[in-house]
Amino acid sequence: MPVCIRRTSAVLCLLLLATAGAGVPVAPAWGGAGQAVGRADTPGVGRAGTPAVGRAGTPAAPAGAVGGKAAGPAHVDAPGLARRSGRRPAIVPGEVLVRFAPHAALSQRSRALRAAGALDGAAVQPAQPTPAGVRLVRVRAGREAAVARRLTADPAVVYGEPNHLRRAFAATGEDVGWGVAQVRAHRLWARDGVTGAGVRVAVVDSGVDPHQPQLRGRVVAGFDVYGGGGRDDCGHGTAVAGVVAARNSASGALGVAPGAVIVPVKVLRGDGSGGCVGSDAAIAEGIEWAAGAGRADVINLSLGGPELSRTLTRAVADATAAGVLVVAASGNSGDRFPNYPASSPGVIAVGGLMRAAGRPVWWPQASYGSVDVAAAARRVPVLQVTYPGAGVVGQPCARPGDGSQRCVDGTSFAAPHVAGLAALLREQHPELGGSTAAARTGRVRRLRQWLLGTADGVWPAGRGRRVTRRTGHGQPDAMAAAAASVDPSARLTTWQGKRRVLSPSAALLAVPDTVALTAAVTDGTGRPLAGRTVAFAASGAGRASPRSATTGSAGRARVTLRSPDAGRTATVTTAAVGSRVAVEAYVLQRDDNVRGARPPRSGSTGRLDGADDFDDVARFALRRGETLRASLLGVAGGEFVAMVVFGPAATDVTDFKQVPLTEDTEDAEFDPERLVHTAGRDGARYLDVFGIGTYRLRWSINSPGALGGAAATPDTITPNGDGRRDTTRVVWKVRRRGATTLRITDPAGKTVRSRSYRTGPPGARSFRWGGRDGDGRVVRAGTYRARISWRDGRGRVARTATRITVRR
């Protein structure tokens, strides 16, 4: 699909919502949550949803900028919360990322590129760095998704995907450091003197200002994927770094780990309109660099977008395998649609919290498609870049007497709270070092277990420990995590989803579905507890199988949660070694699974949105030679809805390896709202309508075999009343049961005579015409056509015609 919308990698660009001062929403300083696929007023995004682009795969530097410096974020008043409205995904025009299969010979790779429609049939080395093993391919602008789909279906290719653009997850917004106090980091500094000293946190973002007074001396040499000096032209990276490690502010230490070392990795650039954007290729390269050669212990990713990217997923997996903990923001679209890289396996996905009545609660703008824990995301105090003329980030905080401090909103600033906590735990446990594979995987597993297994304080009182869809395991707690990590008698239980998403949204099924969940049981130090019995009990709309299981050597027990109904929440509770934890799962109301799909009525109305319904699938039984014609009507400007057809063997259209029979919505004549497909053999066809927006689907099946050819005998008549050739007999054959209509039209196409025949069995039909119209008047001389149409009431239509010449 435009793969850009969901399958494989599709597009990306989530943003960060900006909220002004006293809660007045404004357009984001770095793009609003979900706005890459969102509102028509998204800064820096044109009609196609693509920011201005400079050299290969990189956003163009702002007009009039010096050294790539943006003039500062632009704030535009916008009513209400920024939500997706259906914009086409943002990608780098004319670029596709491809990973070839290791066994593929050079000739096979070249053939695959030529067959897919890559320009010149060759991969090129881009001007920007590209992740290891990934090649950038040039294609015609507008055909990125089609080429990516064809490449992915080729046996010589592991995957192909558009080079999506992603944005910073920031929004603009009281009190200085309330998030730091909420996770009790300051108490750990005071009690144990643990500040994250020496722990290297890579801020993969827009760069970090090394001259910022509260970071000076702890920002080491980093990496700029664009080959520049790493200058933070958005201010976003510096703001994020401050939440991790700022110190010595007038109000006390601002960051969670004020002793940590910041490793700046620039992958985002200002887009000239206040946005901060980077491509998948650039972000993946930055992750790989940070994870290599021991450069970082923790990676923070306060960026993302709604489309899965295999390039990003592989980079994250490689970083995790290298023993680097990866923390990512969940997004700011306020819905359950999963964002990436937060939803990639191995990542700690961080949702957002705000304060209400003195306690932390879910921040309504925080995405919750995949959340492990949640932290402060509303009115978080941040640092500013010190470059002359740099734009100001955020809005004045509401703390009395501190008018110089600026605050922002967004899960961009929730994630670094957790990255900072990881740095504190990493310093507390120097024994987590080691270069063996077991040491690397054990390091990540323990940090994850400590952060998730001791999180608390968000779910409603009295319900017990619960992993919810919106806030995951809850709010991390530095004191609780530090205490448990040295207590062998403590018991920690965490949940993990097979797809890394607690709600099984990646399945995209609207029929009863299952999701595999794993309970990880350890002692406080993170040592797996093997041989322990874990009981499972389901409630709500779910069923758990088995009822109990025994933990293996890794301390894990698996259970399958089956949902009998889409659109409902199911809960499974585990009881193990004295602790009980419930986890919520949700099956989205989506129609991607083709089993049971039925054709809609012609002219049916549908709505596709990123929260509940990304696809509608209809099943059509076609005979050889029949042609399915479909068109989408009523798609509003800024929305994107398109169609693809899959063949008889399709079982789930979310399987990107399945080759669509028709890609005319993505070919040279790109028209996503019209589709024509002729069946080469009998069998079912599955029409997948996907995207974001509202539409009316008009469709029909042209079934030429339903009618035999029409003939008029004689084909020339002279209706003058002399008894010779005054009339003609029009004859046609109906081969399938259905209703027919005859229309005789004049040379201008106007109907002069018509007759309808009710649904009846197959057989011959005829009509005698004497050259007169419906009022009995003799028609003028000329060539007339007898047009016969047939329909069976199930969407099939057929037409035939014959000529009749009238002479006077």
C-alpha positions in Angstrom: 0.0 0.0 0.0 1.5 2.6 -0.1 3.2 0.6 2.2 3.6 3.8 3.7 0.6 3.3 5.8 1.1 0.2 7.6 2.4 -3.1 6.2 6.2 -3.4 6.5 7.7 -0.1 6.9 5.4 2.3 6.2 5.6 5.8 6.9 6.5 7.3 9.8 6.5 10.7 11.1 5.0 11.0 14.4 5.3 14.4 16.0 5.2 16.0 19.2 2.2 18.0 20.2 2.8 21.5 21.4 0.7 22.9 24.1 1.0 26.4 25.2 1.2 27.8 28.7 -2.1 27.3 30.6 -3.1 24.3 28.5 -3.9 26.2 25.3 -3.1 23.8 22.4 -0.8 25.2 19.8 0.8 23.6 16.8 3.9 21.7 17.7 7.3 23.3 17.8 8.6 20.1 16.4 5.5 18.9 14.7 2.3 17.7 16.4 1.7 14.2 17.5 0.6 12.0 14.7 0.7 14.9 12.3 2.8 13.3 9.7 -0.2 11.4 8.8 -2.3 14.1 10.2 -3.7 17.5 9.9 -3.7 19.7 6.9 -1.9 22.4 8.9 1.1 20.4 9.9 4.1 22.6 9.7 6.5 21.7 7.0 4.3 19.1 5.3 2.9 19.6 1.9 -0.1 18.0 0.2 1.7 14.7 -0.2 2.7 14.8 3.4 6.4 15.1 2.6 8.6 17.8 4.2 11.0 19.8 2.0 13.9 17.5 1.0 17.4 18.4 0.1 20.0 15.9 -0.9 19.3 12.2 -0.9 17.1 11.3 2.0 17.7 14.4 4.1 15.3 17.2 4.9 16.3 20.5 3.3 18.0 23.0 5.5 15.7 25.9 6.4 15.7 28.7 3.9 18.0 31.5 5.0 19.6 29.3 7.7 23.2 29.6 8.5 25.0 26.3 9.0 21.7 24.5 9.0 20.3 26.5 11.9 16.6 27.0 11.9 15.1 30.3 12.7 13.3 28.7 15.6 10.1 26.8 16.1 7.0 28.4 14.7 3.8 28.2 16.8 0.5 28.3 15.1 -2.8 28.4 17.0 -4.8 25.3 16.4 -8.1 24.3 18.0 -8.2 21.2 20.1 -5.7 18.4 20.1 -3.8 17.6 17.0 -5.1 14.3 15.7 -4.6 12.3 12.5 -6.9 13.2 9.8 -5.5 10.9 7.1 -2.6 12.5 5.3 -0.5 10.4 3.1 2.6 9.2 4.9 5.8 11.3 4.7 8.6 9.7 2.8 11.7 10.8 1.0 10.6 11.2 -2.6 12.2 8.8 -5.1 14.0 6.6 -2.5 13.4 3.0 -1.4 15.5 1.0 1.1 16.2 -2.6 0.3 17.9 -5.4 2.1 18.9 -8.3 -0.2 18.9 -11.9 0.9 22.5 -13.1 1.8 22.3 -15.9 -0.8 21.2 -13.6 -3.7 23.8 -13.3 -6.4 24.6 -10.0 -8.0 22.7 -11.0 -11.2 19.6 -11.9 -9.1 19.8 -8.6 -7.2 20.0 -6.6 -10.5 17.1 -8.6 -12.0 15.0 -7.9 -8.9 15.7 -4.2 -9.1 14.9 -4.0 -12.8 11.7 -6.0 -12.4 10.5 -3.8 -9.5 11.0 -0.6 -11.5 14.1 0.9 -9.9 15.7 3.5 -12.0 18.7 2.2 -14.0 18.1 -1.1 -12.3 20.8 -0.5 -9.7 21.2 0.4 -6.1 23.2 3.6 -5.5 25.3 4.7 -2.6 23.5 7.7 -1.1 25.1 11.0 -0.1 24.0 10.2 3.5 25.2 7.2 5.5 23.1 4.1 5.2 22.6 1.3 7.7 24.8 -1.7 7.2 23.4 -4.2 4.7 20.8 -1.7 3.5 20.9 -0.2 0.0 19.2 2.9 -1.2 17.4 2.6 -4.5 16.3 5.4 -6.8 12.7 5.2 -8.1 10.3 7.5 -9.8 8.7 9.9 -7.3 5.2 8.6 -6.5 6.1 4.9 -7.0 8.1 4.3 -3.8 5.4 2.1 -2.3 4.8 0.0 -5.5 8.5 -0.6 -6.0 9.0 -1.5 -2.3 6.1 -4.0 -2.5 7.5 -5.7 -5.6 11.0 -5.9 -4.1 9.6 -7.5 -0.9 7.9 -10.2 -2.9 11.1 -11.1 -4.7 12.9 -14.2 -3.4 16.2 -12.3 -3.7 15.1 -9.6 -1.3 14.5 -9.7 2.4 12.4 -6.5 2.3 12.0 -3.2 0.5 10.4 -0.2 2.0 10.1 3.5 1.4 12.6 5.7 3.2 10.1 7.1 5.6 10.5 10.4 7.5 10.1 10.5 11.3 9.7 13.5 13.6 10.5 14.4 17.1 7.8 13.5 19.6 7.6 16.9 21.3 4.8 19.3 22.0 5.0 22.6 23.6 3.8 23.4 27.1 4.6 23.4 35.7 6.6 22.9 38.0 10.3 22.5 37.5 11.4 18.9 37.8 8.1 17.4 38.8 8.8 14.4 36.7 12.2 13.9 38.3 10.7 14.1 41.7 7.9 11.7 40.7 10.3 8.9 39.8 12.2 9.7 43.1 15.5 10.0 41.4 16.5 12.9 43.7 16.1 10.6 46.7 18.4 8.0 45.2 21.1 10.7 44.7 20.8 11.8 48.3 20.8 8.3 49.8 23.3 6.4 47.7 25.1 9.2 45.8 24.1 7.5 42.6 23.9 10.1 39.8 24.6 8.0 36.7 28.3 9.1 36.7 30.2 7.7 33.8 27.2 6.0 32.2 26.9 7.0 28.5 23.5 7.9 27.3 23.2 8.4 23.5 20.6 11.0 22.6 19.7 10.0 19.0 18.0 13.2 18.0 18.6 16.6 16.5 22.1 17.1 18.2 23.0 18.5 21.6 24.4 21.9 22.4 27.8 21.1 24.2 28.0 24.7 25.5 24.8 24.5 27.5 25.9 25.4 31.0 24.0 22.6 32.7 25.6 20.0 30.3 29.0 21.5 29.8 31.8 19.0 30.2 29.6 16.0 29.9 28.7 16.1 26.2 31.3 14.0 24.4 32.1 13.8 20.7 29.2 12.3 18.8 28.1 11.6 15.3 26.2 13.6 12.7 24.8 11.4 9.9 24.6 14.4 7.6 28.3 15.0 7.9 28.0 18.4 9.6 29.1 19.5 13.1 26.2 18.1 14.9 24.7 21.5 15.6 21.2 21.3 17.2 19.1 23.3 14.8 15.8 22.3 16.4 16.6 22.6 20.1 14.8 19.2 20.6 17.9 17.1 21.2 19.3 19.6 23.8 15.9 19.6 25.6 15.8 15.8 25.7 19.4 15.6 26.9 18.6 18.0 29.7 15.9 15.7 31.0 18.4 13.0 31.1 21.4 14.8 32.7 21.0 18.5 33.3 22.4 19.8 36.6 23.1 23.0 38.6 20.0 24.9 37.6 18.7 27.6 39.9 16.1 25.2 41.2 18.4 22.3 41.7 19.4 19.4 39.4 17.0 19.2 36.5 17.9 15.9 34.9 17.2 12.4 36.3 20.9 11.4 36.1 23.0 14.6 36.5 26.2 12.7 36.4 25.6 10.9 33.1 27.6 11.4 30.0 25.7 12.5 26.9 26.6 11.1 23.5 24.9 13.3 20.8 23.9 11.6 17.6 22.3 13.9 15.1 19.7 12.2 12.9 17.0 14.9 12.8 17.2 18.3 11.0 15.0 21.3 11.0 12.6 21.2 8.1 12.3 25.0 7.8 8.9 25.2 9.3 9.6 24.5 12.9 9.6 20.7 12.4 12.4 18.4 13.2 12.6 15.4 10.8 14.8 12.5 9.8 14.6 9.5 7.5 14.6 5.8 8.5 18.0 5.4 6.9 19.5 8.3 8.9 17.9 7.2 12.2 19.0 3.5 11.8 22.5 4.6 11.0 22.6 6.7 14.1 21.4 3.8 16.2 24.0 1.5 14.8 26.8 4.0 15.4 25.7 4.6 19.0 25.5 0.9 19.7 28.9 0.1 18.2 32.3 0.0 19.9 30.9 0.6 23.4 29.9 4.2 22.6 26.7 4.1 24.6 25.1 2.1 27.5 21.6 3.5 26.9 20.0 4.9 23.7 17.2 7.4 23.9 14.8 7.8 20.9 12.3 10.6 21.4 11.1 10.3 17.8 9.0 8.0 15.7 6.0 7.4 13.4 3.1 5.1 12.8 4.5 2.8 10.1 6.6 -0.3 10.8 10.1 0.0 9.4 12.2 -3.2 9.2 15.3 -1.1 8.8 14.7 0.6 12.2 13.6 -2.7 13.8 16.8 -4.4 12.7 18.9 -1.5 14.0 17.2 -1.7 17.4 17.6 -5.5 17.5 21.3 -5.1 16.8 21.7 -2.5 19.6 19.9 -4.7 22.1 22.1 -7.7 21.1 25.1 -5.4 21.8 23.9 -5.0 25.4 22.5 -1.4 24.9 19.2 -0.6 26.5 16.9 1.2 24.0 14.2 3.6 25.3 11.7 5.2 23.0 8.8 7.6 23.2 5.4 6.1 22.4 4.1 9.1 20.5 1.5 11.9 21.0 -1.4 11.0 18.9 -3.6 10.0 21.8 -4.8 6.8 20.3 -3.9 3.0 20.4 -2.2 3.0 17.1 1.4 1.6 17.6 4.3 3.8 16.6 7.9 2.9 15.7 10.6 2.5 16.9 8.7 2.4 20.3 6.8 -0.8 19.2 9.9 -2.6 17.9 11.0 -5.7 19.8 13.4 -5.1 22.7 12.5 -1.4 23.2 11.2 0.0 26.4 8.3 2.1 25.1 7.4 5.1 27.3 4.0 6.6 27.5 3.0 10.0 29.0 1.7 11.1 32.3 0.3 14.4 33.7 -0.6 15.5 37.2 -4.2 15.7 38.3 -5.2 16.4 41.9 -1.6 15.9 42.9 -1.2 12.4 41.4 0.1 11.1 38.1 -2.5 10.1 35.6 -2.4 9.2 31.9 -1.8 12.2 29.6 -4.6 12.1 27.0 -2.3 13.0 24.2 0.0 10.1 24.8 -0.2 7.2 22.3 -0.8 3.8 23.9 -0.5 1.2 21.1 2.6 -0.1 22.8 3.6 1.1 26.2 5.8 -0.6 28.8 6.0 2.3 31.4 4.9 5.9 31.6 6.6 9.1 32.8 6.1 12.8 33.0 5.1 14.3 29.6 3.1 17.4 30.5 4.9 20.7 31.3 8.4 19.2 31.6 11.1 21.8 32.2 13.8 21.7 29.5 17.1 23.3 28.6 17.6 25.8 25.7 20.3 25.9 23.1 22.8 28.7 23.6 23.5 29.5 19.9 23.2 33.1 19.1 19.8 33.8 17.6 18.4 30.3 18.4 14.7 30.0 18.7 13.2 29.5 22.2 11.8 26.0 23.0 8.6 25.6 25.0 6.5 28.0 27.0 7.2 29.7 30.4 6.7 27.3 33.3 4.1 28.2 35.9 6.5 28.0 38.8 6.5 31.4 40.6 9.7 33.3 40.5 11.3 31.3 37.7 10.3 33.1 34.6 13.4 32.0 32.7 12.5 28.4 32.8 10.7 26.9 29.8 8.4 23.9 29.8 7.2 21.5 27.0 4.8 18.6 26.6 5.3 15.3 24.8 6.4 11.7 25.2 9.7 13.0 23.8 10.4 14.1 27.4 8.8 11.1 29.1 11.4 8.8 27.5 14.5 10.5 28.8 13.1 10.2 32.4 13.3 6.4 31.9 16.7 6.6 30.1 18.0 8.6 33.0 16.7 6.0 35.5 18.5 3.3 33.5 21.7 5.3 33.8 21.3 5.4 37.6 20.8 1.6 37.8 23.7 1.1 35.5 26.0 3.0 37.7 24.7 1.2 40.8 25.6 -2.1 39.2 29.0 -2.0 37.6 28.9 -5.9 37.5 26.5 -5.5 34.6 29.5 -4.9 32.3 31.0 -7.7 30.2 31.3 -8.3 26.5 30.1 -11.9 26.2 26.8 -12.6 24.5 25.3 -13.8 27.8 26.5 -10.6 29.6 25.1 -8.3 26.9 21.6 -9.9 26.9 21.6 -10.3 30.7 22.4 -6.6 31.1 19.4 -5.5 29.0 17.1 -8.1 30.6 17.9 -7.0 34.1 17.6 -3.3 33.5 14.3 -3.9 31.9 13.1 -6.2 34.7 14.1 -3.6 37.4 12.4 -0.7 35.6 9.2 -2.5 34.7 8.9 -4.9 37.6 9.0 -2.1 40.3 6.9 0.5 38.4 3.8 1.6 40.3 1.4 4.3 41.0 -0.8 4.9 37.9 -3.6 2.4 37.9 -6.7 3.1 40.0 -6.4 2.3 43.7 -7.9 -1.0 44.8 -7.4 -2.8 41.5 -4.1 -4.4 42.3 -1.0 -4.3 40.2 -2.1 -4.0 36.6 -0.4 -3.5 33.2 -2.8 -1.3 31.3 -2.8 -0.4 27.7 -2.3 3.3 28.3 0.4 3.4 31.0 1.9 -0.1 30.7 3.5 -1.4 34.0 3.1 2.1 35.5 5.5 4.8 36.6 9.1 3.7 37.2 10.5 4.4 40.7 14.2 4.9 41.2 14.1 4.0 44.9 12.0 0.8 44.4 14.1 -0.3 41.5 17.4 0.3 43.3 16.2 -1.5 46.4 14.8 -4.5 44.6 18.0 -4.9 42.5 20.0 -5.8 45.5 17.4 -7.9 47.3 17.4 -11.6 46.3 14.2 -12.1 48.4 12.2 -9.7 46.2 9.9 -11.0 43.5 9.5 -9.2 40.2 7.0 -10.2 37.5 6.7 -8.4 34.2 4.7 -9.0 31.0 5.9 -9.0 27.4 3.9 -9.4 24.3 5.0 -11.7 21.5 4.7 -8.8 19.1 6.2 -6.3 21.7 2.8 -4.7 21.7 0.6 -5.4 24.8 -2.5 -4.8 22.7 -2.2 -7.1 19.7 -2.7 -4.3 17.2 0.0 -5.7 15.0 -2.3 -8.6 14.2 -4.8 -6.3 12.6 -7.6 -8.8 12.8 -11.3 -8.3 13.3 -12.1 -12.0 13.9 -11.4 -14.0 17.1 -7.6 -13.7 17.5 -4.9 -14.9 19.9 -2.0 -13.1 21.3 1.0 -14.8 22.9 2.0 -13.2 26.2 5.0 -14.0 28.4 5.3 -13.5 32.1 8.9 -13.0 33.2 9.5 -14.0 36.9 12.7 -13.2 38.6 14.1 -12.4 42.1 14.9 -8.7 42.9 18.4 -9.0 41.4 16.9 -10.0 38.1 17.9 -13.7 38.4 15.4 -15.9 36.6 13.2 -18.1 38.9 12.9 -21.4 37.1 10.6 -24.3 37.9 7.9 -22.0 39.5 4.2 -22.6 38.8 2.4 -19.6 37.3 -1.4 -19.6 37.3 -3.3 -17.7 34.6 -6.9 -16.5 34.8 -8.7 -14.5 32.1 -11.5 -12.1 32.5 -13.5 -9.7 30.3 -13.6 -10.8 26.7 -10.7 -13.2 26.9 -9.8 -16.8 27.5 -6.4 -17.9 28.8 -4.7 -21.2 27.7 -3.1 -22.9 29.5 -4.5 -22.3 33.0 -1.1 -22.7 34.5 2.5 -23.2 33.4 6.0 -23.8 34.8 8.7 -21.2 34.3 11.7 -22.3 32.2 15.4 -21.6 32.7 14.8 -18.0 31.7 12.1 -17.6 34.3 9.4 -17.2 31.7 6.0 -18.8 31.4 3.8 -18.3 28.3 0.1 -18.1 27.9 -2.1 -17.5 24.9 -5.0 -15.0 25.3 -7.8 -15.6 22.9 -10.3 -12.8 22.2 -13.8 -13.9 21.1 -14.7 -10.5 19.9 -12.9 -7.5 18.3 -13.2 -4.1 19.8 -13.2 -5.3 23.4 -10.6 -5.4 26.2 -9.6 -8.7 27.7 -7.5 -9.2 30.9 -5.3 -12.1 32.0 -3.9 -12.2 35.5 -0.9 -14.2 36.6 -0.2 -15.4 40.1 3.4 -16.5 40.8 5.7 -16.7 43.8 3.5 -14.5 45.9 2.8 -11.7 43.3 -0.2 -11.1 41.1 -0.1 -9.0 38.0 -2.9 -8.4 35.5 -2.3 -7.4 31.9 -4.8 -5.9 29.5 -5.0 -6.9 25.8 -7.2 -5.4 23.1 -8.2 -6.7 19.7 -8.8 -3.9 17.3 -11.8 -3.6 15.1 -10.0 -4.2 11.9 -10.9 -6.2 8.9 -7.6 -7.4 7.5 -8.2 -11.1 8.0 -9.9 -12.2 4.9 -11.8 -15.1 6.4 -15.4 -14.3 6.3 -15.0 -11.0 4.5 -18.1 -10.2 2.4 -18.6 -7.8 -0.5 -20.2 -4.6 0.6 -23.2 -3.1 -1.1 -22.2 -0.9 -4.0 -22.0 2.7 -2.8 -21.3 1.5 0.8 -19.8 4.1 3.2 -16.7 3.3 5.2 -14.4 5.1 7.6 -10.7 4.3 8.1 -8.8 5.9 10.9 -5.5 5.2 12.7 -7.1 4.4 16.0 -9.7 1.7 15.2 -9.8 0.7 11.5 -7.0 0.9 9.1 -8.4 -1.6 6.5 -11.6 -2.9 5.1 -11.4 -6.1 3.2 -14.1 -7.4 0.9 -14.2 -10.9 -0.7 -15.4 -11.2 -4.3 -15.8 -14.6 -6.1 -14.7 -13.9 -9.7 -14.9 -16.2 -12.7 -12.2 -16.2 -15.4 -12.6 -13.1 -17.6 -14.7 -11.2 -15.1 -13.5 -7.7 -14.3 -13.8 -6.0 -10.9 -14.2 -2.3 -11.1 -14.1 -0.2 -8.0 -13.8 3.5 -7.2 -13.6 5.5 -4.0 -15.8 8.6 -3.6 -16.0 11.3 -1.0 -12.3 11.1 0.1 -11.6 14.6 1.6 -8.6 16.6 0.9 -5.7 15.6 3.2 -7.1 12.1 3.6 -5.5 9.1 2.0 -7.5 6.0 1.1 -6.4 3.5 -1.6 -7.1 0.0 -2.9 -5.1 -3.2 -3.6 -6.4 -6.6 -4.8 -5.1 -10.0 -3.5 -5.6 -13.4 -5.0 -7.3 -16.7 -4.1 -4.4 -17.9 -1.9 -4.5 -14.8 0.4 -5.1 -15.7 4.1 -4.3 -12.4 5.7 -3.6 -9.2 3.6 -1.2 -8.0 6.4 1.3 -10.5 5.1 3.5 -8.2 3.0 5.1 -11.1 1.2 1.9 -11.8 -0.6 2.0 -10.3 -4.1 -1.0 -8.2 -4.9 -2.6 -9.0 -8.3 -3.2 -5.4 -9.0 -1.0 -2.4 -8.2 -2.5 0.1 -10.6 -3.2 2.3 -7.6 0.6 2.7 -7.3 1.9 2.4 -10.8 2.8 5.1 -13.3 -0.8 6.3 -13.5 -1.0 6.7 -9.7 -4.7 6.9 -8.9 -5.4 5.4 -5.4 -9.1 5.9 -5.8 -9.8 3.7 -8.9 -9.1 0.1 -9.5 -9.7 -2.3 -12.4 -8.8 -6.0 -12.1 -9.6 -8.8 -14.6 -9.5 -12.4 -13.3 -7.2 -14.8 -15.2 -8.8 -17.8 -13.5 -11.7 -18.7 -11.2 -11.3 -17.9 -7.5 -11.8 -15.4 -4.8 -10.3 -12.0 -4.9 -9.8 -9.8 -1.8 -10.2 -6.0 -2.2 -8.3 -4.3 0.5 -9.3 -0.7 1.1 -6.8 0.9 3.4 -5.7 4.3 4.6 -7.0 7.0 6.9 -10.2 8.9 6.0 -13.8 8.4 5.0 -15.0 7.0 1.7 -17.9 5.6 -0.3 -17.0 2.4 -2.3 -18.7 2.0 -5.6 -18.0 -1.4 -7.3 -19.3 -3.8 -9.9 -18.2 -7.0 -11.6 -18.3 -7.0 -15.3 -19.3 -10.6 -16.2 -19.2 -10.9 -20.0 -20.0 -14.6 -20.0 -23.5 -13.9 -18.6 -24.7 -12.6 -22.0 -24.5 -14.0 -25.4 -23.9 -11.7 -28.3 -26.8 -9.6 -29.5 -28.0 -9.5 -33.1 -30.6 -7.6 -35.0 -32.4 -9.3 -38.0 -32.5 -7.5 -40.3 -29.9 -4.9 -39.2 -31.3 -2.3 -41.6 -35.0 -1.2 -41.5 -37.2 1.2 -43.4 -40.2 1.9 -41.2 -42.5 3.3 -43.9 -45.4 0.9 -43.5 -45.1 -0.9 -46.8 -44.6 -4.2 -45.0 -41.0 -4.6 -46.2 -38.2 -4.3 -43.6 -40.5 -2.3 -41.4 -39.3 -4.0 -38.2 -36.3 -5.8 -36.8 -36.0 -8.5 -34.2 -33.2 -8.0 -31.6 -32.1 -11.4 -30.1 -29.7 -12.1 -27.3 -29.0 -15.0 -24.9 -28.9 -14.9 -21.1 -26.5 -17.6 -19.8 -26.9 -16.9 -16.1 -30.0 -16.1 -14.0 -30.5 -12.4 -13.8 -32.5 -9.4 -14.9 -32.0 -7.7 -18.2 -32.7 -4.3 -19.6 -32.9 -3.3 -23.3 -32.3 0.3 -24.4 -32.3 1.5 -28.0 -30.3 4.7 -28.3 -30.1 7.2 -31.1 -26.9 8.5 -32.7 -26.5 11.1 -29.9 -26.8 8.3 -27.2 -30.3 9.3 -26.1 -32.7 6.5 -25.3 -35.7 6.3 -27.6 -37.1 2.9 -26.5 -36.5 0.7 -23.5 -37.8 -2.5 -21.9 -37.0 -4.4 -18.7 -37.1 -8.1 -18.1 -37.5 -9.5 -14.6 -35.0 -12.0 -13.2 -35.5 -15.3 -14.9 -33.7 -18.5 -15.8 -31.1 -18.7 -18.6 -32.4 -18.7 -22.2 -33.0 -16.6 -25.2 -34.6 -13.2 -25.1 -35.9 -11.1 -28.0 -37.6 -7.8 -28.8 -39.3 -6.6 -32.0 -38.7 -3.0 -32.9 -40.5 -1.1 -35.6 -38.4 2.1 -35.6 -40.6 4.0 -33.3 -39.9 5.8 -30.0 -41.9 5.3 -26.7 -44.6 7.7 -27.9 -45.1 5.8 -31.2 -43.4 8.4 -33.4 -41.1 7.1 -36.2 -37.5 7.9 -35.4 -35.2 9.8 -37.7 -32.8 8.1 -40.1 -29.4 7.1 -38.6 -27.5 4.4 -36.8 -29.1 3.2 -33.6 -27.7 0.8 -31.0 -29.6 -1.8 -29.1 -27.9 -2.0 -25.7 -28.6 -4.9 -23.4 -27.5 -4.9 -19.8 -27.7 -7.7 -17.3 -27.3 -7.9 -13.5 -27.7 -10.6 -11.0 -28.4 -8.6 -7.8 -25.0 -9.5 -6.3 -22.9 -6.9 -8.1 -22.4 -8.7 -11.4 -23.2 -6.9 -14.5 -22.8 -7.6 -18.2 -23.4 -5.7 -21.4 -23.7 -6.4 -25.1 -25.0 -4.4 -28.0 -25.8 -4.5 -31.7 -26.3 -1.8 -34.4 -29.5 -1.0 -36.3 -29.6 1.3 -39.3 -32.8 3.2 -39.8 -33.6 4.6 -43.3 -36.4 6.9 -44.3 
